[in-house]
Each structure stands twice: as C-alpha cells, then as structure tokens.
Amino acid sequence: FPRAAAGATVNQLITDFGRTTNLVSSSQFHAKAEDANAIATQQDIILAVDEAFYNSLETHALLQVAEDTVKTRQTLVDQVQALTDAKLRSDLDLSFSKVDLARAKLLLLESNNNYEASLSTLSAILGYPDRQNFRAVEPEQQASVAPLLEPTQLIQKAMQQRPEIQAMQNEVIAAEKFGRSEHDLWWPTVNATGVVGQAPARDDHIPSWYGGVGVNINIPVFNGFLFNARAKSADLETEVKRKKLQDLEDNLARDVRNTWLDTQKAYARLTVTQQLLEQANLALELAQARYKLGLSSIVEFSQAELQKTDADLQDTDAKYQYRLTQIVLAYQMGEHR
C-alpha cells in the first residue's frame, strides 16, 4: 500500500536509579567551588593592594625621617663650620660632622629609591602601565590590639572561612557525587517513548492519525568491564581530591600559626622600639649638651645621632610591620575584605 506519513517521537527518562541526580549534584558543587575560587582570587588581589599601599606609606615615612636627618646634620655641619672658622672647634670635629652628613644623604638616596619603587609596585597592582604619583593617605590611627595568646581558635576560623578550603571541600563532594554516578552505570535505565503522526497519503482503510506509547528498559550486561574501569577511575580521583584537601588544611594551619607568631613578634617590637626611641632621644640631648659644654668629643655626639636615626627608623618600621602582619593574619583566616 502506498503511504506517506510525518510525525513526532518523544522520549522521557523515567529513572536511572540516581545516576542523573548525582551528575547534576556534582555539577552544582563544581559551580560552588568555582565561586569560592573567585572569592579567593579577589582576596589575593585585595591583600596585594593593601601590602603595596602600606609599603608606600612606610617608605614615605622613612623618607621623611631621612629628610629630617639630613636637615639636622646639615645644620650641625654649618654650626661646626662656623665654630671651626672661629677657632673654637677643630677640623676633626668638622670632618666627623661632614661624615655624618654624607651618611644621612646616602640614607636619603636609599629611602627615596625605596619610595619610588613602592609607588611603581602600587601602580602596577592597580593596573597602570606607568608609575603614578599617588599620595597615600594615612588611615585613622587605631589602637594596637594584642593578638590572642593561642592560635588554635584562629586555625579553626581559618578552616571554616578560608575560600580555598571551601572550594576544595566542594571539589571533594563533587568528585564523590560523580563517583556514585559512575557506580550507578550498572543499574538499568527505564525510558518512556511516545510517537504520534499523520499520514496524508494512504490507503482508505488506514486511519489518518496514528500513535503509540511504550516503555523501554535497558539492562547493562557486559561491555568489556568499561563501567568497572570508569568507577575505579572516579574513586581514585575522589581520593586525590581528599588528599589535596588534607594537604591544603595542613598548610593553612602552618601559615596561620607562622603569621600569628609574626604578629606576636611585631606587637612586642612596638614597645621595644618605642623605648629605644625614648632612650635615644634622651642620649642625644645629653650628648649634645655635653658637646656644647666641651665635656665630650664629636665622636660621642655623632654616635648619639646615629643611634637616634636608627631608633627613628626602627620605630617607624615597627608600626607599619605590625599593621601588615594584622592584614596578613586576617587574610589567612579568610576575613580580609
């Protein structure tokens, strides 16, 4: 019988005993892991910007110390020059004062170079191809809070909040879900199939519309152990992800502990450098008074000036280093925003 027909076929999966569900769940956890990785990248960028910002503040503060040192020692050279011309001081005093001035100028050159390098680094991190003349504004002075006595709580918070840990945990769960789906390949699949159509050219005894519904059950019997190999590969991949998570947690605990130790040292250094600066100022005042009265040589006065400059540098560096250690510790705990 001549016949021409056109129609449509519809297939619907009824059940594959959890394989599709596990595949969808695995993809969802992969997506969560990528979201956590995006947050981790954002925190890396913020940390780099903060470090460059505070480095520029510190180098600028050290540059100001160097400039003040040059001015002070230039004034001393001028005074000693005048006293030497008046035959009230020896040429040795003038030579010592000029040596100290030269040291101060070398310190100024190094400080200026460090400041320019910090601006270049900050410009590059912010996406500028050329060095920008930023003017970093000092944030509001905050009270120095002593760190916790034990890092155990910090490590626990880091395990809960660090986005890298969250991303790897989601990767492990995604691998477990995918492994289950690979094991589910051995289960049968049940599909429903429906077909409907119309035959415009047909024998008059045949109806114009036709249709049918059926259920197909596919049962895997033998495929050369392919499903076994896929399930074994998925299990091994899951174990690799678990080991990576364990390694990441161990490294994070180490990093938090080391950063906490750096913070402890930086906080203790604040008090020490402050005391050093106070004693250096006192020693300089006494040495200057003794030198003016002719009770000591230029060597004693010069040594006191060197100690004063070193104390200024140490105190300035301590303040910014403590702030930087606090920023890094917050980053290690996943709290840096």
C-alpha positions in Angstrom: 0.0 0.0 0.0 1.4 3.4 -1.0 1.8 5.6 2.2 3.4 8.9 3.2 3.4 9.9 6.9 5.0 12.5 9.2 5.1 12.6 13.0 7.0 13.2 16.2 8.6 11.0 18.8 9.0 11.9 22.4 11.4 10.1 24.8 11.4 10.7 28.6 13.7 9.2 31.1 11.7 7.7 33.9 14.5 6.6 36.2 18.2 5.6 36.1 18.3 4.9 39.8 20.1 8.1 40.8 22.8 8.5 38.2 21.4 11.7 36.7 20.7 13.1 40.1 24.4 12.5 41.2 25.6 14.1 37.9 23.6 17.2 38.5 24.7 17.4 42.1 28.3 17.0 41.1 28.0 19.9 38.6 26.4 22.1 41.3 29.2 21.5 43.7 31.7 22.3 40.9 29.9 25.6 40.4 30.2 26.3 44.2 33.9 25.5 44.1 34.4 28.0 41.3 32.5 30.7 43.2 34.8 30.1 46.2 37.8 30.3 43.9 36.6 33.6 42.6 36.4 34.9 46.2 39.9 33.6 46.9 41.3 35.4 43.9 39.5 38.6 45.0 41.1 38.3 48.4 44.5 37.7 46.9 44.2 41.0 44.9 43.0 42.9 48.0 45.9 41.6 50.0 48.4 42.6 47.3 46.9 46.1 47.1 46.9 46.5 50.9 50.5 45.4 51.2 51.6 47.7 48.4 49.6 50.6 50.0 51.1 50.2 53.5 54.5 49.7 51.9 54.2 53.0 50.2 53.1 54.6 53.5 56.1 53.1 55.3 58.7 54.1 52.7 57.2 57.6 52.6 57.5 57.8 56.4 61.1 56.5 56.3 61.8 59.1 53.6 60.6 61.8 55.9 62.9 60.5 58.6 65.8 60.6 56.2 65.0 64.1 55.1 64.8 65.3 58.7 68.1 63.7 59.4 69.8 65.4 56.5 68.4 68.8 57.6 69.5 68.2 61.2 73.0 67.2 60.2 73.4 70.0 57.7 72.5 72.4 60.4 75.2 70.8 62.6 77.8 71.0 59.9 77.0 74.7 59.4 77.4 75.3 63.2 80.6 73.3 63.4 81.9 75.1 60.3 81.3 78.5 61.9 83.0 77.3 65.2 85.9 75.9 63.3 86.3 79.2 61.4 86.3 81.0 64.8 89.0 78.5 66.0 86.6 77.2 68.7 86.4 73.7 67.2 89.0 71.6 65.5 89.0 70.4 61.9 88.4 66.9 63.2 85.0 67.9 64.6 84.2 69.4 61.2 85.3 66.1 59.4 83.2 64.0 61.7 80.1 66.1 61.2 80.6 66.0 57.4 80.9 62.2 57.5 77.6 62.0 59.4 76.0 64.3 56.8 77.2 62.1 54.0 75.7 59.1 55.7 72.4 60.9 56.0 72.5 61.8 52.3 73.1 58.1 51.5 70.2 57.1 53.7 68.1 59.7 51.9 69.0 58.3 48.5 68.1 54.8 49.5 64.9 55.9 51.2 63.9 57.9 48.1 64.6 54.9 45.8 62.5 52.6 48.0 59.7 55.1 48.0 59.7 55.3 44.2 59.8 51.5 43.9 56.8 51.2 46.2 54.8 53.6 44.0 55.8 51.7 41.0 54.6 48.4 42.6 51.3 50.0 43.7 50.7 51.4 40.2 51.3 48.0 38.6 49.0 46.2 41.0 46.2 48.8 40.3 46.6 48.2 36.6 48.6 51.3 35.5 51.3 50.6 32.9 53.3 53.6 34.1 54.3 54.8 37.6 51.6 57.0 39.1 52.3 59.8 41.6 49.9 58.5 44.3 49.6 60.4 47.5 48.8 57.7 50.1 46.6 59.0 52.9 47.4 57.7 56.4 44.3 55.8 57.8 42.9 56.7 61.1 45.1 55.7 64.0 43.9 52.6 65.6 44.8 51.2 69.0 47.2 48.4 68.8 45.3 45.3 70.0 47.4 42.4 71.4 46.9 39.2 69.4 45.4 36.1 71.0 47.6 34.0 73.2 46.9 30.8 71.4 46.4 30.3 67.6 44.0 27.4 68.0 40.9 29.5 67.6 42.4 31.3 64.6 43.1 28.0 62.9 39.6 26.8 63.4 38.2 30.0 62.0 40.5 29.7 59.0 39.3 26.2 58.3 35.7 27.4 58.3 36.1 30.7 56.4 39.1 30.4 54.0 37.6 30.2 50.5 40.3 27.9 49.2 39.3 25.3 51.8 35.6 25.8 50.9 36.4 25.4 47.2 38.4 22.2 47.8 35.7 20.8 50.1 33.1 21.4 47.3 35.5 19.7 44.8 35.7 16.6 47.0 31.9 16.4 47.3 31.6 16.9 43.6 34.1 14.1 43.0 32.2 11.8 45.4 28.9 12.6 43.6 30.5 11.8 40.2 31.9 8.6 41.6 28.5 7.5 42.7 27.1 8.3 39.3 29.8 6.1 37.7 28.9 3.2 40.0 25.2 3.7 39.0 26.0 2.9 35.4 25.4 -0.8 36.3 21.8 0.0 37.2 19.2 -0.3 34.5 17.5 2.7 32.9 13.8 3.0 32.3 12.6 5.3 29.4 9.1 6.1 28.1 8.7 6.6 24.4 5.6 8.1 22.6 5.0 8.6 18.9 2.2 10.4 17.1 1.8 11.4 13.5 -0.5 11.7 10.4 -0.4 10.0 7.1 -1.9 12.3 4.3 -1.2 9.7 1.6 -2.5 6.3 2.5 -5.0 3.6 1.7 -8.5 4.4 2.6 -8.7 1.6 5.1 -5.8 3.1 7.2 -6.7 5.9 9.6 -5.1 9.3 9.0 -3.7 9.6 12.6 -1.5 7.1 14.3 0.2 6.9 17.7 1.7 4.6 20.3 3.3 4.6 23.8 5.9 2.2 25.1 8.4 1.7 28.0 12.0 0.6 27.3 14.2 -1.0 30.0 17.9 -1.1 29.3 19.9 -3.5 31.4 23.7 -3.4 31.1 25.1 -7.0 30.9 28.6 -6.9 29.5 30.7 -4.1 28.0 34.3 -5.3 28.4 34.5 -4.0 32.1 34.2 -0.4 30.9 31.9 0.5 33.8 34.2 -1.0 36.3 37.1 1.0 34.9 35.1 4.2 35.0 34.0 3.6 38.6 37.6 2.8 39.7 38.9 5.9 38.0 36.3 8.1 39.7 37.1 6.6 43.1 40.8 7.3 42.6 40.1 10.9 41.5 38.0 11.3 44.7 40.9 10.1 46.8 43.2 12.5 45.1 40.9 15.4 45.9 40.7 14.3 49.6 44.5 14.2 49.8 44.7 17.6 48.3 42.2 18.9 50.8 44.2 17.4 53.7 47.4 18.9 52.4 45.7 22.3 52.0 44.4 22.2 55.5 47.8 21.3 56.9 49.5 24.1 55.0 46.8 26.6 56.1 47.3 25.6 59.8 51.0 26.1 59.4 50.6 29.5 57.6 48.1 30.8 60.3 50.5 29.7 63.1 53.5 31.3 61.5 51.6 34.5 60.8 50.3 34.6 64.3 53.9 34.3 65.5 54.9 37.2 63.3 52.1 39.2 64.7 53.2 38.4 68.3 56.7 39.5 67.5 55.6 42.6 65.7 53.4 43.6 68.7 56.2 43.1 71.2 58.5 45.0 68.9 56.3 48.1 69.2 57.1 48.5 72.9 60.8 47.8 72.4 61.2 50.3 69.6 59.3 52.9 71.5 61.5 52.5 74.5 64.6 52.6 72.2 63.4 55.8 70.6 62.9 57.5 74.0 66.3 56.4 75.3 67.9 57.5 72.0 66.3 61.0 72.3 67.5 61.3 75.9 71.0 60.1 75.0 71.2 62.6 72.1 70.1 65.5 74.3 72.7 64.6 76.9 75.4 64.2 74.3 74.5 67.5 72.6 74.6 69.3 75.9 78.0 67.7 76.9 79.4 68.6 73.5 78.3 72.2 73.7 79.9 72.5 77.1 83.1 71.0 75.9 82.8 67.9 78.1 82.8 65.4 75.3 84.1 64.9 71.8 82.3 65.0 68.5 82.6 61.2 68.4 80.2 60.8 71.3 77.8 63.3 69.8 78.0 61.6 66.4 77.3 58.2 67.9 74.2 59.5 69.7 72.9 61.0 66.4 73.4 57.6 64.7 71.5 55.8 67.4 68.7 58.4 67.2 68.4 57.9 63.5 68.4 54.1 63.8 65.8 54.3 66.6 63.5 56.5 64.4 63.8 54.0 61.5 63.1 51.1 63.8 60.1 52.7 65.4 58.6 53.7 62.1 59.2 50.3 60.6 57.7 48.5 63.7 54.4 50.4 63.4 53.8 49.6 59.8 55.0 46.0 60.0 52.6 45.3 62.8 49.7 46.6 60.7 50.9 44.4 57.8 51.0 41.3 60.0 47.5 42.0 61.1 46.4 42.3 57.5 48.1 39.0 56.5 46.6 37.2 59.5 43.1 38.4 58.6 43.8 37.1 55.0 45.0 33.7 56.3 41.7 33.4 58.3 39.6 34.4 55.3 38.4 37.6 56.9 40.2 40.1 54.7 37.7 42.1 52.6 
